[in-house]
C-alpha cells in the first residue's frame, strides 16, 4: 500500500537524520554561524501518541489521492497516525475517546504489518505491539458500552469493528435493528 510505504520512508528519513552518525558528521563540519539548539526530538513516528489534540500534516500529501481528499474534507485536524480513509472520514464526528482509539488502532495496524528483519527490529515491534495493540479489544468494548445510546457513534463503531476484527461476539447492531 503506497500510504504505508510513504509513512515508512518518512520515518526512516527522520531516523536517519536523527541518528548518531548524522550528529557526528554535523559536529565535524565547522559551522559559519553559532549552532542553534533544537527542541528535544519526538518519538518516531511523530504522531504515535493517540491523542485528539495531535496536529495534522496539512501541507503534506500521502501519495494516496483518496486519503488526501478525505483529510481535506474532514473538517478538523486529523493526526497523521490515522491513515485509513474510512477512519479519516469519520474522525471529526467522533467524541475524543473514539478519536484517540482510532489513532491508537491505526498505529497498531501499522506496526502489525511490519516485518522483523532482525532482532532489534523484532524487539521494537514487540514493544510497539505491547504499547498500541494489547488491550485493544477491551478498550473497544468499553467504547461500545459508553456510546451505546448514540446511534451515529454506534454506526461508526460497527464499521471500526468490521475493519479491524475487534470483537465478533459483541453482537453490536445498528440503532433500530
Wavefront OBJ file of the C-alpha trace (Angstrom):
o trace
v 0.000 0.000 0.000
v 1.535 3.366 -1.035
v 0.496 5.122 2.173
v 2.333 2.647 4.370
v 5.415 2.859 2.138
v 5.412 6.667 2.333
v 4.974 6.573 6.095
v 7.845 4.107 6.413
v 10.085 6.201 4.155
v 9.252 9.302 6.180
v 10.029 7.531 9.455
v 13.274 6.111 8.114
v 14.311 9.543 6.843
v 13.602 11.019 10.256
v 15.571 8.267 11.947
v 18.498 8.733 9.554
v 18.554 12.486 10.147
v 18.470 11.993 13.914
v 20.994 9.158 14.042
v 24.262 9.495 15.993
v 26.210 9.274 12.705
v 24.346 12.288 11.328
v 25.121 14.184 14.523
v 28.811 13.178 14.308
v 29.028 14.351 10.696
v 27.413 17.644 11.619
v 29.838 18.085 14.519
v 32.846 17.514 12.231
v 31.887 20.410 9.982
v 32.854 23.901 11.139
v 29.728 25.994 11.217
v 29.876 29.509 9.803
v 27.425 30.722 12.457
v 26.763 29.592 16.033
v 24.666 26.458 16.245
v 21.045 26.841 17.248
v 19.800 24.348 19.789
v 16.844 22.307 18.645
v 13.957 21.196 20.826
v 14.069 17.602 22.056
v 13.298 15.007 19.413
v 9.865 13.421 19.398
v 9.471 9.648 19.340
v 9.161 8.404 15.736
v 6.658 8.179 14.190
v 5.883 11.719 15.286
v 2.175 11.228 15.892
v 2.137 7.812 17.508
v 0.691 9.083 20.754
v -3.033 8.624 20.332
v -4.381 11.995 21.335
v -7.193 14.021 19.923
v -5.011 17.152 20.087
v -2.484 15.861 17.537
v -1.679 18.277 14.753
v -2.437 17.242 11.172
v 0.076 17.186 8.375
v -1.924 19.685 6.340
v 0.752 20.649 3.828
v 1.943 17.110 3.140
v 0.349 14.681 0.751
v 0.268 10.974 1.422
v 0.521 9.835 -2.169
v -2.964 8.339 -1.799
v -5.444 10.612 -3.542
v -8.499 9.273 -1.670
v -6.763 9.738 1.699
v -5.694 13.277 0.820
v -9.249 14.158 -0.269
v -10.683 12.675 2.944
v -8.225 14.695 5.062
v -9.074 17.890 3.165
v -12.801 17.302 3.678
v -12.508 16.097 7.298
v -13.485 19.379 8.933
v -10.928 19.164 11.739
v -7.251 18.339 12.213
v -6.740 14.586 11.732
v -3.473 13.212 13.161
v -1.044 11.579 10.762
v -1.496 8.300 12.658
v -4.996 7.982 11.245
v -4.339 6.847 7.701
v -7.284 4.574 6.924
v -9.575 6.526 4.591
v -12.739 5.312 6.337
v -11.303 6.309 9.712
v -10.347 9.767 8.412
v -13.886 10.266 7.073
v -15.498 9.628 10.475
v -12.753 11.049 12.715
v -14.092 14.588 13.209
v -17.624 13.432 14.003
v -16.429 11.174 16.815
v -16.029 12.011 20.516
v -12.448 12.414 21.775
v -12.217 8.890 23.215
v -13.174 7.324 19.881
v -10.728 9.643 18.080
v -7.954 8.508 20.414
v -8.888 4.878 19.775
v -8.778 5.425 16.007
v -5.264 6.875 16.239
v -4.132 4.034 18.510
v -5.714 1.339 16.315
v -4.202 2.757 13.120
v -0.786 2.765 14.818
v -1.341 -0.828 15.968
v -2.231 -1.855 12.414
v 0.865 -0.083 11.079
v 3.230 -1.971 13.373
v 1.349 -5.259 12.911
v 2.133 -5.059 9.196
v 5.872 -4.580 9.694
v 8.476 -7.307 9.202
v 11.004 -8.112 11.957
v 14.070 -8.222 9.679
v 16.493 -8.537 12.604
v 16.469 -8.992 16.394
v 16.495 -5.264 17.143
v 13.552 -4.637 14.845
v 11.714 -7.623 16.344
v 12.123 -6.085 19.826
v 10.907 -2.696 18.547
v 7.833 -4.310 17.010
v 7.112 -6.287 20.182
v 7.314 -3.075 22.253
v 5.048 -1.233 19.803
v 2.603 -4.123 19.824
v 2.528 -4.080 23.616
v 2.003 -0.309 23.651
v -0.612 0.049 20.915
v -2.214 -3.362 20.340
v -2.555 -5.046 23.713
v -5.905 -4.394 25.335
v -7.464 -3.023 22.151
v -10.483 -5.340 22.379
v -11.183 -4.232 25.965
v -10.842 -0.561 25.052
v -13.186 -1.096 22.106
v -15.737 -2.947 24.247
v -15.646 -0.076 26.768
v -16.242 2.431 23.946
v -19.240 0.431 22.751
v -20.709 0.376 26.269
v -20.011 4.093 26.809
v -21.610 5.161 23.492
v -24.345 2.531 23.172
v -27.080 5.194 23.134
v -25.501 7.378 20.418
v -26.640 5.985 17.062
v -24.031 7.853 14.981
v -21.147 6.678 17.166
v -22.623 3.179 17.306
v -22.724 3.015 13.492
v -19.104 4.190 13.341
v -18.068 1.595 15.937
v -19.742 -1.139 13.883
v -17.617 -0.078 10.908
v -14.461 0.022 13.036
v -15.240 -3.449 14.402
v -15.657 -4.777 10.869
v -12.428 -3.161 9.579
v -10.214 -4.343 12.398
v -11.844 -7.619 13.556
v -12.027 -6.428 17.143
v -14.877 -8.407 18.701
v -17.101 -10.825 16.804
v -19.074 -11.780 19.922
v -20.109 -8.219 20.710
v -23.477 -8.537 18.931
v -23.380 -4.853 18.022
v -26.320 -3.874 15.842
v -27.304 -0.518 14.312
v -29.928 1.562 16.070
v -33.427 0.346 15.296
v -32.088 -3.004 14.047
l 1 2 3 4 5 6 7 8 9 10 11 12 13 14 15 16 17 18 19 20 21 22 23 24 25 26 27 28 29 30 31 32 33 34 35 36 37 38 39 40 41 42 43 44 45 46 47 48 49 50 51 52 53 54 55 56 57 58 59 60 61 62 63 64 65 66 67 68 69 70 71 72 73 74 75 76 77 78 79 80 81 82 83 84 85 86 87 88 89 90 91 92 93 94 95 96 97 98 99 100 101 102 103 104 105 106 107 108 109 110 111 112 113 114 115 116 117 118 119 120 121 122 123 124 125 126 127 128 129 130 131 132 133 134 135 136 137 138 139 140 141 142 143 144 145 146 147 148 149 150 151 152 153 154 155 156 157 158 159 160 161 162 163 164 165 166 167 168 169 170 171 172 173 174 175 176 177
